[in-house]
């Protein structure tokens, strides 16, 4: 079967695009390699999505998947590993099979870089977070740490300092790498402390997150620190490597595209969500991209 559109990625952006396209009477296949719903499924509570006071990330993802399926979208588990264009037809090379369509939407998302330590996955959403905007309110009047020293980490620390009791920034280098204005703000904020030349060596806690062990990179000395939670802000990694032949990637690996969600690359390929170059990566902006990409696809298909 040749679909009107194949959507690679079943996160909020991809599923929104599927819903919009099905309502436009297009045939749609959504391919997902891991988890339907994307990263939002790791959030225990979502309180910043308009129209819903509170819900879990899994609940939100389940509703999106159900809505896309009710509209008639085909959804399948397979890892897309490349795209080949022959005339007006795209072939998406999957791990289990190949799939064909007249257009493709890349909604592959991006992943937060992790510490790679034992216990990190276990306590994600229960003491370990990767998004201050998403989860900062859950740590009001608590002692927390931000891991990282770049712009993102410093912005998160400043945001968290407004509601948390204390914020400790832990940076592996002997200096912060963020912009000077952000560093000045960090230094001027009374409840923010900075620890340099240190890495997280261990996550503490058996049944409940209790804190971390840090190791000084210069002396090798280790010390245990108690925190109610930590925010890991050591960067994100987009999942676009397999499609670098079909679309242009920026220096960080994101697909270059504007708000119209039309990337530089093969005509007929579109992009939506966290995998594209953008300044804000939230559920609301991913869904906005999904809608914009679907409109662009409809114009392309005619």
Secondary structure, 3 states (H helix, E strand, C coil): CEECEEEECCEHHHHHHHHHHHHCCCCEEEEECCCCEHHHHHCCCECCCCCCCCECHHHHHHHHHHHHHHHCCEEEECCEEEEEEECCEEEEEECCCEEEECCEEECCCEEECCCCCCCHHHHECCCEECCHHHHHHHHCCCEEEEECCCHHHHHHHHHHHCCCCEEEEECCCCCCCCCHHHHHHHHHCCCEEEECCEEEEEEECCCCCCEEEEEECCCCCEEEEECCEEEECCCEEECCHHHCCCECECCCCCECECCCCCECECCCEEECCCCECCCCCCHHHHHHHHHHHHHHHHHHHC
